[in-house]
Amino acid sequence: MSNPYEARERGTDKNRLFFFGIVLLLIGVALPILGMAGTIGGMMHSFGELAETENASADSLASGISRSLAATLVAPIIGVVTAVVGVVLMVVARRGRGGQQLEDL
């Protein structure tokens, strides 16, 4: 016979794991949006500096744009990895609750 407190603690751990998976999934969804916001801000900064200088060169503009586009590249990659980890945690937690299968999600 198992201890009812142990079963309750295991259920609580699964609930925490499921909640943590949801949080990671939401972070994964938000990161690409933040990356695009960083890109837009960086582009505005680059073109603002271009407008303020009298002798603007293509090199200075290209440098600012490349820094801005780095946010566009990195944020979605991190977001996808974070979201996948979140979904895996949710599946693991859900399987622990009554033995539900992946198809049930």
Summary of the structure (lengths in Angstrom):
residues: 105
radius of gyration: 22.6
end to end distance: 31.1
largest distance: 82.4
contacts: 293
relative contact order: 0.19
helix: 87%
strand: 0%
